[in-house]
């Protein structure tokens, strides 16, 4: 047994070895690092997600951006309002359907994205400090496989927990 996360009683080995528990703890730590890093630039993860989606795939409707980023449409409106207010994106009527808007990344938005990427790179480096470059790549591949499997409706756990 080892000392608990809060310096308290020892954590049982079976708990220390549960992948789901370890992933949860790592996720909590990762989210804190990312939130703090982006916060230093008065940004948050949804700002980054929208800017990346626009850079990688080009201008998009709000519905398409919602699909690309996983941000709920009602939440995305507020994010786009914030980004447009900072002149990081432009919102204009879609020439093919005037009822919807097309969102476009501005040059200022592109520069902002570069800055956020620097902050996130530093946060990722801090998170993965104990791992070698090869281990970082392996971890990323393995986590990607887990996420991909469950995103496409992988088999549910049996009643015996396996």
Protein Blocks (a to p, Z undefined) as FASTA:
>chain_A
ZZdfkopacddfklmmmmklmmmmmmmmmmmmmmmmmmmnopafklmmmmmmmmmnopad
fklmmmmnopafklmmmmmmmmmmnopaccdddfklmkbccddddfklmmmmmmmmmmmm
mmmmmmmmmpcfklmmmmmmmmmmmmmmmmnopacddfkoZZ
